[in-house]
Amino acid sequence: MSDYRTFVVPYDFSVHARAALFAAVDLAKRLGADLHLIHVIQPPAYTYSYGGGIGAASVAPPIDMFSVREEALKSLGDVVEGIADFPGKVEPHVVEGTGISDMIRESAEKLGADLIVMGTHGRTGLAHVFLGSVAERTLRKAPCPVLTIQSPDEAEENGRITARGEGASPT
């Protein structure tokens, strides 16, 4: 049997996350692994307005984080229903924190993940410098191998689907 029994799939409802989920489902079926979908919500940031004087701070409007969490769980539940034919266990998780890659890493550690399967935008150049890469930061700190997947359109355009991390070649 495979050493890959528990997969963590960060899911932000993007086409990239959807492509990663499809890849994770296919791989998990072959290996008999369970899936944990992780959605990270971040508390609102403060904003600064210069209209009220030099450096006048204004607070972001209040957000009911409980409602945000519940809505995210409901949406993840809809995603889980979409893969109802999956034979293994699929569990949705909503975690809250300020660093998405840190929250993915912490979740993977808590769940005893053997593999993280995540989407990536595949940004390069200045877009990568300014926007950073959650996938790259996750890869650097992950407690297990990380398989990164681009959405099919981008993979065809860029000619790549990548697997990185020690032992990340589970096929």
N, CA, C and O of each residue as an XYZ file, in Angstrom:
684
protein
N       0.833     -1.172      0.000
C       0.000      0.000      0.000
C       0.887      1.247      0.000
O       2.071      1.171      0.327
N       0.329      2.356     -0.355
C       1.054      3.605     -0.499
C       1.318      4.274      0.849
O       0.571      4.089      1.809
N       2.396      5.052      0.897
C       2.670      5.874      2.068
C       1.858      7.169      2.024
O       1.820      7.913      3.004
N       1.214      7.435      0.897
C       0.417      8.643      0.720
C      -1.031      8.332      1.075
O      -1.793      7.867      0.228
N      -1.415      8.587      2.329
C      -2.752      8.236      2.817
C      -3.614      9.458      3.122
O      -4.842      9.368      3.125
N      -2.977     10.595      3.378
C      -3.704     11.801      3.756
C      -3.236     12.967      2.897
O      -2.076     13.372      2.954
N      -4.159     13.499      2.100
C      -3.847     14.636      1.230
C      -4.527     15.883      1.790
O      -5.680     15.838      2.218
N      -3.800     16.984      1.779
C      -4.366     18.288      2.087
C      -4.446     19.045      0.764
O      -3.473     19.128      0.015
N      -5.635     19.598      0.496
C      -5.858     20.356     -0.732
C      -6.325     21.759     -0.346
O      -7.493     21.945     -0.004
N      -5.425     22.754     -0.396
C      -5.858     24.127     -0.143
C      -6.850     24.528     -1.235
O      -6.598     24.307     -2.419
N      -7.971     25.112     -0.834
C      -9.029     25.403     -1.805
C      -9.543     26.820     -1.608
O     -10.124     27.151     -0.575
N      -9.314     27.659     -2.634
C      -9.755     29.056     -2.571
C     -10.834     29.366     -3.599
O     -11.126     30.532     -3.864
N     -11.432     28.320     -4.182
C     -12.522     28.435     -5.141
C     -12.084     29.003     -6.490
O     -12.926     29.441     -7.274
N     -10.797     29.003     -6.769
C     -10.290     29.468     -8.056
C     -10.191     28.293     -9.036
O     -10.317     27.135     -8.639
N      -9.966     28.600    -10.316
C      -9.787     27.531    -11.308
C      -8.529     26.733    -10.998
O      -8.452     25.546    -11.314
N      -7.553     27.372    -10.386
C      -6.309     26.688    -10.037
C      -6.553     25.658     -8.933
O      -6.051     24.536     -8.991
N      -7.322     26.057     -7.940
C      -7.650     25.136     -6.853
C      -8.514     23.990     -7.373
O      -8.364     22.849     -6.935
N      -9.405     24.287     -8.291
C     -10.271     23.248     -8.871
C      -9.438     22.228     -9.641
O      -9.681     21.025     -9.538
N      -8.466     22.697    -10.406
C      -7.584     21.788    -11.147
C      -6.797     20.913    -10.173
O      -6.618     19.718    -10.410
N      -6.328     21.511     -9.075
C      -5.584     20.745     -8.069
C      -6.493     19.716     -7.410
O      -6.066     18.593     -7.141
N      -7.737     20.089     -7.149
C      -8.674     19.146     -6.536
C      -8.914     17.953     -7.446
O      -8.916     16.813     -6.982
N      -9.117     18.198     -8.731
C      -9.329     17.086     -9.667
C      -8.120     16.156     -9.690
O      -8.267     14.934     -9.717
N      -6.924     16.742     -9.679
C      -5.707     15.922     -9.667
C      -5.609     15.141     -8.356
O      -5.243     13.966     -8.358
N      -5.934     15.792     -7.241
C      -5.867     15.126     -5.935
C      -6.873     13.990     -5.847
O      -6.556     12.928     -5.311
N      -8.074     14.194     -6.362
C      -9.106     13.155     -6.348
C      -8.635     11.954     -7.151
O      -8.747     10.815     -6.698
N      -8.110     12.209     -8.338
C      -7.636     11.114     -9.192
C      -6.510     10.331     -8.508
O      -6.526      9.101     -8.480
N      -5.555     11.047     -7.971
C      -4.426     10.405     -7.309
C      -4.863      9.677     -6.032
O      -4.408      8.566     -5.760
N      -5.736     10.302     -5.261
C      -6.210      9.695     -4.012
C      -7.005      8.418     -4.285
O      -6.922      7.460     -3.517
N      -7.774      8.399     -5.372
C      -8.503      7.172     -5.735
C      -7.524      6.035     -6.002
O      -7.734      4.905     -5.561
N      -6.466      6.342     -6.720
C      -5.467      5.325     -7.071
C      -4.707      4.810     -5.845
O      -4.339      3.637     -5.777
N      -4.480      5.702     -4.883
C      -3.651      5.348     -3.734
C      -4.458      5.019     -2.477
O      -3.892      4.607     -1.464
N      -5.775      5.199     -2.543
C      -6.600      4.923     -1.376
C      -6.424      5.951     -0.266
O      -6.499      5.617      0.917
N      -6.191      7.190     -0.649
C      -5.948      8.257      0.334
C      -7.229      9.016      0.653
O      -8.199      8.976     -0.104
N      -7.213      9.704      1.782
C      -8.302     10.588      2.189
C      -7.928     12.025      1.837
O      -6.750     12.365      1.733
N      -8.950     12.864      1.655
C      -8.745     14.266      1.283
C      -9.232     15.197      2.377
O     -10.261     14.959      3.009
N      -8.474     16.257      2.586
C      -8.867     17.331      3.496
C      -8.785     18.630      2.713
O      -7.693     19.069      2.352
N      -9.932     19.252      2.447
C      -9.967     20.542      1.770
C      -9.805     21.632      2.815
O     -10.528     21.667      3.811
N      -8.854     22.514      2.579
C      -8.538     23.594      3.519
C      -8.825     24.930      2.853
O      -8.288     25.233      1.788
N      -9.676     25.725      3.490
C      -9.905     27.087      3.015
C      -9.449     28.031      4.120
O      -9.857     27.894      5.273
N      -8.610     28.977      3.765
C      -8.071     29.925      4.738
C      -8.813     31.250      4.602
O      -8.893     31.825      3.516
N      -9.352     31.723      5.720
C      -9.936     33.067      5.726
C      -9.027     33.951      6.562
O      -8.449     33.525      7.562
N      -8.921     35.193      6.118
C      -8.048     36.136      6.804
C      -8.882     37.245      7.425
O      -9.847     37.711      6.819
N      -8.519     37.668      8.625
C      -9.238     38.795      9.225
C      -9.016     40.039      8.375
O      -7.991     40.157      7.703
N      -9.964     40.963      8.400
C      -9.812     42.165      7.571
C      -8.626     43.012      8.008
O      -8.268     43.061      9.185
N      -8.036     43.668      7.038
C      -6.898     44.550      7.318
C      -7.411     45.970      7.562
O      -8.498     46.338      7.116
N      -6.631     46.735      8.259
C      -6.953     48.139      8.444
C      -6.573     48.901      7.193
O      -5.623     48.541      6.498
N      -7.314     49.950      6.913
C      -7.003     50.797      5.768
C      -6.658     52.186      6.274
O      -7.026     52.575      7.382
N      -5.958     52.910      5.452
C      -5.588     54.266      5.816
C      -6.106     55.223      4.763
O      -5.961     54.990      3.563
N      -6.700     56.281      5.221
C      -7.270     57.271      4.328
C      -6.531     58.579      4.534
O      -6.290     58.999      5.666
N      -6.177     59.211      3.446
C      -5.494     60.489      3.550
C      -6.462     61.655      3.411
O      -6.050     62.814      3.456
N      -7.750     61.352      3.243
C      -8.754     62.403      3.096
C      -9.037     63.135      4.402
O      -9.444     64.296      4.373
N      -8.837     62.496      5.529
C      -9.169     63.095      6.816
C      -7.975     63.779      7.463
O      -8.001     64.053      8.663
N      -6.964     64.051      6.717
C      -5.774     64.658      7.288
C      -4.592     63.731      7.067
O      -4.762     62.588      6.644
N      -3.436     64.205      7.342
C      -2.236     63.431      7.093
C      -2.223     62.198      7.984
O      -2.259     62.289      9.211
N      -2.171     61.057      7.339
C      -2.058     59.801      8.059
C      -3.285     59.389      8.864
O      -3.186     58.505      9.715
N      -4.445     60.012      8.614
C      -5.646     59.647      9.371
C      -6.022     58.196      9.063
O      -6.158     57.817      7.900
N      -6.183     57.410     10.090
C      -6.509     55.995      9.915
C      -8.009     55.786      9.954
O      -8.720     56.440     10.717
N      -8.475     54.883      9.137
C      -9.871     54.482      9.225
C      -9.901     52.962      9.323
O      -9.071     52.266      8.739
N     -10.853     52.481     10.054
C     -10.957     51.047     10.291
C     -11.852     50.436      9.224
O     -12.857     51.023      8.822
N     -11.470     49.245      8.772
C     -12.301     48.528      7.813
C     -13.663     48.281      8.440
O     -13.764     48.116      9.656
N     -14.711     48.254      7.626
C     -16.035     47.996      8.189
C     -16.058     46.655      8.914
O     -15.358     45.723      8.521
N     -16.861     46.557      9.971
C     -16.893     45.308     10.735
C     -17.393     44.144      9.873
O     -18.324     44.287      9.080
N     -16.752     43.002     10.052
C     -17.133     41.798      9.321
C     -17.413     40.710     10.350
O     -16.634     40.491     11.278
N     -18.516     40.053     10.166
C     -18.883     38.951     11.053
C     -18.110     37.712     10.597
O     -18.539     37.007      9.684
N     -16.967     37.453     11.240
C     -16.113     36.333     10.827
C     -16.808     34.989     11.013
O     -16.509     34.039     10.290
N     -17.724     34.893     11.966
C     -18.479     33.656     12.137
C     -19.294     33.374     10.876
O     -19.328     32.240     10.397
N     -19.950     34.402     10.339
C     -20.741     34.238      9.112
C     -19.849     33.898      7.921
O     -20.213     33.080      7.076
N     -18.688     34.526      7.862
C     -17.746     34.236      6.779
C     -17.314     32.775      6.861
O     -17.267     32.078      5.847
N     -17.000     32.318      8.064
C     -16.594     30.922      8.266
C     -17.721     29.965      7.868
O     -17.485     28.975      7.175
N     -18.937     30.263      8.306
C     -20.074     29.390      7.990
C     -20.342     29.337      6.487
O     -20.634     28.273      5.943
N     -20.243     30.470      5.827
C     -20.460     30.512      4.378
C     -19.363     29.739      3.648
O     -19.635     29.034      2.675
N     -18.136     29.871      4.116
C     -17.026     29.126      3.509
C     -17.221     27.625      3.694
O     -16.985     26.851      2.767
N     -17.655     27.206      4.894
C     -17.917     25.784      5.138
C     -19.036     25.266      4.251
O     -18.956     24.153      3.732
N     -20.080     26.071      4.076
C     -21.189     25.683      3.201
C     -20.691     25.529      1.761
O     -21.031     24.563      1.078
N     -19.892     26.479      1.316
C     -19.361     26.422     -0.049
C     -18.437     25.226     -0.234
O     -18.474     24.566     -1.272
N     -17.602     24.944      0.776
C     -16.749     23.752      0.700
C     -17.598     22.484      0.682
O     -17.264     21.516     -0.001
N     -18.696     22.494      1.434
C     -19.618     21.360      1.423
C     -20.180     21.114      0.035
O     -20.352     19.965     -0.374
N     -20.467     22.183     -0.690
C     -20.945     22.046     -2.074
C     -19.870     21.421     -2.955
O     -20.174     20.609     -3.829
N     -18.621     21.796     -2.725
C     -17.510     21.219     -3.484
C     -17.401     19.726     -3.186
O     -17.218     18.917     -4.095
N     -17.514     19.367     -1.910
C     -17.442     17.961     -1.499
C     -18.573     17.164     -2.164
O     -18.361     16.044     -2.629
N     -19.774     17.750     -2.202
C     -20.898     17.077     -2.866
C     -20.606     16.836     -4.342
O     -21.081     15.860     -4.921
N     -19.826     17.723     -4.947
C     -19.467     17.585     -6.356
C     -18.553     16.405     -6.638
O     -18.414     15.983     -7.786
N     -17.926     15.869     -5.591
C     -17.082     14.685     -5.772
C     -17.631     13.532     -4.938
O     -16.883     12.765     -4.332
N     -18.951     13.434     -4.926
C     -19.640     12.442     -4.093
C     -19.243     11.011     -4.441
O     -19.369     10.117     -3.605
N     -18.768     10.784     -5.658
C     -18.386      9.427     -6.051
C     -17.009      9.025     -5.528
O     -16.561      7.899     -5.746
N     -16.339      9.950     -4.835
C     -15.016      9.647     -4.291
C     -15.166      8.600     -3.189
O     -15.950      8.800     -2.261
N     -14.428      7.485     -3.269
C     -14.619      6.395     -2.311
C     -14.037      6.634     -0.920
O     -14.443      5.974      0.037
N     -13.103      7.553     -0.792
C     -12.467      7.796      0.504
C     -13.179      8.877      1.292
O     -14.258      9.343      0.925
N     -12.552      9.253      2.370
C     -13.076     10.306      3.235
C     -12.672     11.661      2.672
O     -11.529     11.852      2.259
N     -13.619     12.606      2.656
C     -13.340     13.982      2.246
C     -13.865     14.888      3.349
O     -15.055     14.869      3.665
N     -12.973     15.681      3.932
C     -13.382     16.573      5.014
C     -13.043     18.021      4.673
O     -11.908     18.330      4.308
N     -14.032     18.905      4.793
C     -13.756     20.331      4.599
C     -13.303     20.976      5.907
O     -13.808     20.638      6.978
N     -12.361     21.896      5.818
C     -11.857     22.624      6.987
C     -11.739     24.097      6.622
O     -11.252     24.434      5.542
N     -12.176     24.962      7.504
C     -11.970     26.397      7.335
C     -11.097     26.842      8.489
O     -11.443     26.648      9.654
N      -9.961     27.439      8.159
C      -9.034     27.922      9.176
C      -8.865     29.421      9.010
O      -9.026     29.962      7.916
N      -8.542     30.080     10.103
C      -8.406     31.529     10.086
C      -7.012     31.915     10.520
O      -6.497     31.406     11.515
N      -6.403     32.816      9.771
C      -5.072     33.288     10.119
C      -4.602     34.340      9.149
O      -5.271     34.631      8.157
N      -3.446     34.914      9.438
C      -2.960     36.007      8.607
C      -2.035     35.565      7.483
O      -1.911     36.284      6.492
N      -1.399     34.443      7.593
C      -0.517     33.965      6.538
C      -1.091     32.699      5.917
O      -1.158     31.659      6.572
N      -1.501     32.782      4.674
C      -2.146     31.641      4.039
C      -1.219     30.432      4.013
O      -1.632     29.330      4.375
N       0.020     30.622      3.593
C       0.940     29.478      3.519
C       1.221     28.911      4.912
O       1.373     27.700      5.067
N       1.290     29.776      5.922
C       1.491     29.292      7.293
C       0.301     28.462      7.763
O       0.473     27.440      8.427
N      -0.895     28.901      7.418
C      -2.098     28.173      7.824
C      -2.201     26.825      7.099
O      -2.664     25.840      7.675
N      -1.772     26.789      5.845
C      -1.754     25.522      5.105
C      -0.761     24.571      5.766
O      -1.065     23.398      5.982
N       0.430     25.085      6.086
C       1.452     24.263      6.736
C       0.963     23.742      8.082
O       1.098     22.554      8.377
N       0.396     24.625      8.895
C      -0.103     24.204     10.206
C      -1.200     23.156     10.069
O      -1.232     22.189     10.830
N      -2.092     23.340      9.111
C      -3.170     22.368      8.890
C      -2.597     21.027      8.466
O      -3.042     19.980      8.935
N      -1.614     21.057      7.582
C      -0.986     19.814      7.114
C      -0.323     19.080      8.283
O      -0.400     17.855      8.377
N       0.318     19.827      9.158
C       0.949     19.211     10.330
C      -0.092     18.587     11.252
O       0.061     17.446     11.687
N      -1.156     19.342     11.550
C      -2.203     18.849     12.455
C      -2.896     17.609     11.903
O      -3.250     16.701     12.654
N      -3.087     17.577     10.592
C      -3.806     16.466      9.964
C      -2.890     15.296      9.620
O      -3.365     14.256      9.163
N      -1.597     15.450      9.830
C      -0.650     14.389      9.487
C      -0.602     14.140      7.989
O      -0.559     12.991      7.549
N      -0.609     15.204      7.211
C      -0.642     15.091      5.752
C       0.608     14.410      5.212
O       1.722     14.650      5.677
N       0.394     13.565      4.231
C       1.489     12.923      3.513
C       1.806     13.666      2.224
O       2.889     13.515      1.659
N       0.840     14.481      1.759
C       1.008     15.211      0.501
C       0.077     16.410      0.507
O      -1.078     16.310      0.922
N       0.589     17.549      0.045
C      -0.232     18.736     -0.197
C      -0.364     18.851     -1.708
O       0.638     18.853     -2.424
N      -1.589     18.947     -2.190
C      -1.842     19.124     -3.624
C      -2.509     20.479     -3.772
O      -3.617     20.690     -3.280
N      -1.832     21.401     -4.452
C      -2.362     22.758     -4.527
C      -2.201     23.372     -5.897
O      -1.278     23.045     -6.644
N      -3.110     24.262     -6.212
C      -3.053     24.988     -7.469
C      -2.031     26.098     -7.394
O      -1.674     26.582     -6.320
N      -1.572     26.485     -8.568
C      -0.639     27.605     -8.655
C      -0.968     28.419     -9.896
O      -1.410     27.884    -10.912
N      -0.745     29.711     -9.794
C      -0.958     30.592    -10.937
C       0.194     30.502    -11.921
O       0.036     30.819    -13.100
N       1.341     30.076    -11.444
C       2.510     29.984    -12.313
C       3.054     31.336    -12.723
O       3.626     31.473    -13.804
N       2.881     32.344    -11.867
C       3.377     33.688    -12.201
C       4.903     33.705    -12.219
O       5.565     32.997    -11.460
N       5.424     34.520    -13.093
C       6.869     34.706    -13.170
C       7.161     36.199    -13.242
O       6.247     37.019    -13.326
N       8.415     36.535    -13.211
C       8.831     37.920    -13.389
C       8.292     38.844    -12.321
O       8.217     38.485    -11.146
N       7.909     40.069    -12.754
C       7.456     41.088    -11.815
C       6.164     40.694    -11.108
O       5.970     41.030     -9.939
N       5.279     39.985    -11.805
C       4.037     39.549    -11.152
C       4.365     38.667     -9.955
O       3.729     38.772     -8.907
N       5.357     37.800    -10.113
C       5.757     36.919     -9.007
C       6.411     37.731     -7.894
O       6.156     37.490     -6.714
N       7.248     38.689     -8.265
C       7.949     39.512     -7.273
C       6.950     40.312     -6.437
O       7.061     40.354     -5.212
N       5.974     40.946     -7.095
C       5.048     41.809     -6.374
C       3.924     41.040     -5.690
O       3.507     41.410     -4.593
N       3.434     39.992     -6.307
C       2.309     39.255     -5.745
C       2.745     38.076     -4.898
O       1.966     37.571     -4.091
N       3.981     37.632     -5.072
C       4.467     36.493     -4.310
C       3.810     35.212     -4.765
O       3.096     35.192     -5.768
N       4.045     34.169     -4.045
C       3.473     32.892     -4.408
C       3.163     32.098     -3.151
O       4.064     31.690     -2.418
N       1.878     31.887     -2.915
C       1.477     31.068     -1.779
C       2.032     29.663     -1.961
O       2.491     29.039     -1.004
N       1.988     29.170     -3.192
C       2.504     27.822     -3.466
C       3.987     27.732     -3.130
O       4.429     26.762     -2.516
N       4.750     28.732     -3.527
C       6.187     28.705     -3.252
C       6.474     28.779     -1.762
O       7.323     28.046     -1.254
N       5.768     29.666     -1.053
C       5.981     29.765      0.399
C       5.556     28.477      1.106
O       6.193     28.054      2.070
N       4.486     27.863      0.625
C       4.045     26.586      1.205
C       5.099     25.524      0.950
O       5.444     24.759      1.850
N       5.605     25.476     -0.259
C       6.617     24.495     -0.641
C       7.854     24.601      0.252
O       8.422     23.588      0.661
N       8.259     25.814      0.545
C       9.468     26.019      1.346
C       9.321     25.562      2.796
O      10.300     25.152      3.419
N       8.097     25.631      3.339
C       7.904     25.336      4.762
C       7.102     24.059      5.007
O       6.882     23.692      6.162
N       6.670     23.387      3.972
C       5.759     22.251      4.123
C       6.395     21.094      4.897
O       7.587     20.825      4.755
N       5.595     20.419      5.710
C       6.083     19.267      6.459
C       6.064     17.980      5.629
O       6.433     16.914      6.121
N       5.635     18.085      4.370
C       5.516     16.915      3.500
C       5.699     17.381      2.048
O       5.778     18.583      1.795
N       5.765     16.449      1.098
C       5.879     16.851     -0.299
C       4.687     17.694     -0.756
O       3.580     17.567     -0.233
N       4.939     18.555     -1.742
C       3.912     19.431     -2.296
C       3.849     19.190     -3.805
O       4.863     19.264     -4.500
N       2.655     18.905     -4.293
C       2.418     18.752     -5.720
C       1.668     19.993     -6.174
O       0.569     20.265     -5.691
N       2.258     20.756     -7.108
C       1.593     21.965     -7.596
C       1.016     21.695     -8.976
O       1.645     21.057     -9.820
N      -0.194     22.195     -9.183
C      -0.930     21.963    -10.420
C      -1.402     23.306    -10.966
O      -1.946     24.127    -10.228
N      -1.192     23.524    -12.254
C      -1.773     24.683    -12.915
C      -3.104     24.274    -13.514
O      -3.330     23.101    -13.809
N      -3.991     25.254    -13.692
C      -5.258     24.933    -14.341
C      -4.941     24.490    -15.767
O      -3.945     24.938    -16.336
N      -5.773     23.611    -16.365
C      -5.460     23.040    -17.683
C      -5.146     24.083    -18.754
O      -4.227     23.880    -19.548
N      -5.875     25.179    -18.796
C      -5.606     26.190    -19.818
C      -4.207     26.758    -19.673
O      -3.492     26.911    -20.664
N      -3.810     27.072    -18.445
C      -2.478     27.620    -18.222
C      -1.401     26.566    -18.430
O      -0.319     26.871    -18.931
N      -1.691     25.329    -18.048
C      -0.706     24.267    -18.228
C      -0.412     24.084    -19.706
O       0.743     23.903    -20.091
N      -1.446     24.130    -20.537
C      -1.228     24.007    -21.982
C      -0.454     25.203    -22.500
O       0.460     25.058    -23.312
N      -0.826     26.393    -22.026
C      -0.162     27.609    -22.470
C       1.310     27.625    -22.068
O       2.170     27.992    -22.869
N       1.600     27.230    -20.838
C       2.963     27.272    -20.328
C       3.716     25.964    -20.511
O       4.928     25.912    -20.302
N       3.012     24.911    -20.900
C       3.659     23.628    -21.149
C       4.215     22.952    -19.923
O       5.246     22.284    -20.002
N       3.540     23.113    -18.758
C       4.093     22.470    -17.572
C       3.021     22.180    -16.524
O       2.081     22.948    -16.322
N       3.200     21.079    -15.893
C       2.547     20.757    -14.630
C       3.694     20.265    -13.781
O       4.438     19.383    -14.209
N       3.859     20.810    -12.589
C       5.076     20.524    -11.841
C       4.817     19.753    -10.568
O       3.776     19.903     -9.928
N       5.766     18.941    -10.219
C       5.770     18.265     -8.918
C       7.103     18.601     -8.279
O       8.161     18.387     -8.871
N       7.041     19.131     -7.062
C       8.270     19.487     -6.365
C       8.210     18.995     -4.942
O       7.133     18.791     -4.381
N       9.355     18.811     -4.376
C       9.424     18.388     -2.976
C       9.976     16.983     -2.920
O       9.790     16.185     -3.839
N      10.639     16.700     -1.856
C      11.269     15.393     -1.699
C      10.221     14.285     -1.755
O       9.251     14.298     -0.998
N      10.419     13.355     -2.634
C       9.504     12.228     -2.749
C       8.146     12.591     -3.291
O       7.185     11.856     -3.068
N       8.029     13.717     -4.006
C       6.721     14.192     -4.458
C       6.224     13.477     -5.701
O       5.261     13.933     -6.318
N       6.823     12.415     -6.076
C       6.432     11.679     -7.264
C       5.720     10.395     -6.861
O       6.308      9.318     -6.954
N       4.465     10.480     -6.416
C       3.804      9.310     -5.849
C       3.282      8.312     -6.857
O       2.702      7.308     -6.444
N       3.448      8.520     -8.150
C       2.927      7.557     -9.124
C       3.930      6.507     -9.467
O       3.645      5.622    -10.274
